[in-house]
Amino acid sequence: MNSSNKTVNKSCQINRREFCKSAPWAAIGALCLSNISISDLTGMPLNYDTEISSLKEKQSKEEKIMAKKITAVEAKVKSIKGVCSLGHKVGDVTRFTETGVEGKICIHALYSMIPAVFAMMFESQFPWLEDPDKKTHACPDAFNPVVFEITRIREK
């Protein structure tokens, strides 16, 4: 490792969350990859006060939601094309908790959605989701697909 890499690494040793809250730039990640240090950025005028305050409000609302503990993950049948061999109906709900599974679910759908359920249970983020607490999942039967909505259930 050369001396310039050591300097760049030291400049990245800040509270990332606090820095991101105060910086209006879209490419903050480039900071650690470039030769810019935090001291180079101090004193830069922030001309985006309105944008920054609305981002802070949105982030603070999301952080309050995410601070609540996840108590369960639910998989609700949203749609069915064809005939489900297990007999799932739109509106059926299966609940996953740390202690087990409540409700009926096809073993094939269960097997395919377990990674998503565990990811949702332990706060994984999917950047393409509009609502970070809801995602869709289709069972693997291509001829009779059942589409589930997987939802995080947080404490009130």
C-alpha angles and dihedrals in degrees: 000000000000125000094257090059090053090054092049092048092050091050089056094055096099134110098281095198093052092046092049091050091057102038121084097194121115095212102052090141089066088067093077092045096050133060092256115119128201090251089060089059099050113105094025108142115246107218094172101073094141093048092046094050092049090049090049091051092049092046093047091051091049092047091053090052093046091048089068114093119250108241099179146344120233129202111202123187106243101173143355128202114195120351124320109222091214092050100246113174129199107273097031110140130204117191124208120198134167088267102047152299123302119198134022123297134167111257091230094053090044093051092051096045101043093092091053092045092052091045090052092045092056101044100261113167126224106198094202095061120100091207110037090207097055133059135161126236130185123211114243095250101110093189097049106023119188113199118210129194109218112206133184112230111209129194114267 
